[in-house]
């Protein structure tokens, strides 16, 4: 069984928060998303069950290898699409929102092809 967009959003948020702080807990996610603690708890439970996360006894959330791989993939896609859309002239807040949707729907093959195309075009214009 795999996760859907909401689960990927949680993984991305944990990844982002982990870049800013040493420990990420459920309360950090509740504050990040402005969600209730029970909602976050249910989502975390699902991600643990799917083996994307480990919920340590001290409350710390840690990625499994599978979870870290997915989080890095989603984060990379988000950064890429956000920067690309801004480069195209899209307002930053709109680019952020659109990138958040785009990061979830493309296959690995399509993302790889788009990224390769953009990077090749960028290299040609330098």
Secondary structure, 3 states (H helix, E strand, C coil): CCCCHHHHHHHHHHHHHHHHCCCCEHHHHHHHHCCCHHHHHHHHHHHHHCCCEEECCCCEEEECHHHHHHHHHHHHHHHHHHHHHHHCCCCHHHHHHHHHHHHHHCCHHHHHHHHHHHHHHHHHCC
